[in-house]
Amino acid sequence: MDAGNDHFPRPEALGPRIVVLGPTNSGKPTLAEALGMRLGVPAIHLDQLRHMPGTDWEQRPDPEFAALHDAAVAEPAWIMDGSYSALMPQRLARATGIIVLDETLAMRTLRYLRRSLSRRRRAGGLEGGRDSVKWEMLAWLWKTRDKAEDTRDRAIRIGLPHVFCRSTAELNALYENWDLNRVDP
């Protein structure tokens, strides 16, 4: 259901294993943290499993990432943010609910630039890591600008309870309705 709709499910109705999907810089880690705190379950940030701590987003080897991912997915409860489509099947097989976020390309680009130029820690950031503006990421933002609709369609086909937020306004309404707090790590 849409977050703008007063009839969307309570967070507890999504079950103990919730996948938070959406394009880059749509707010997934912040929502995962807030929801994890509200429900008392760990927030798992796939970017932190994929990338080496203390780096400027240097990737782990694929087998190491897959092992970390699969171990996290096997846990009884989690809020897991991130896509990484190669490992999506095993994640969705264990998921009990799905949240799909979306945002305009302009807002996602602004968020990327702010986070990359800031020295502030943030939800989903790498422990001891550094952010910098990368042309590859700007190109990725452009390439994935229209992917949320496909993700929403997939969520519907899977048949799990789901919530869609298509804008900052809808995401803010979700935070308010679910009594979530945005917190800095």
C-alpha angles and dihedrals in degrees: 000000000000119000089227088064117087089217100066116125124270113254091253089061089066090067132227098305114055125177116208110202136175143110124305114292096011093126102266100141094045091051092045091053094047093046092045090054091047094049098035095239129120121267110225115200110201091201088064091052093045097047133055116250117245093030139100091257098301108174125237116233111278096247092051092049092047091051092050091046095049092047090052093047090052092061116106096240136020148138104225123191127194138057115235092163096203089069097034097101096064091043094051091045089063099034120110097189142013133215118191119196127193136178138171118280090241093056093044091050091049090050091050093051093046094049093044094051095041123086090207120118114243139187109280094016121134118266105252089354131141129225124209134170109266127189088217090061093047088052090048091052089054094044093051096042094115102034099102094079090056089048092050091049090051091050090053092048092051089058099219121136106276145181126202125203112187099180146015089265092056092045090051089050089052092052090050096044093048093041093238126165124213106225133181115236 
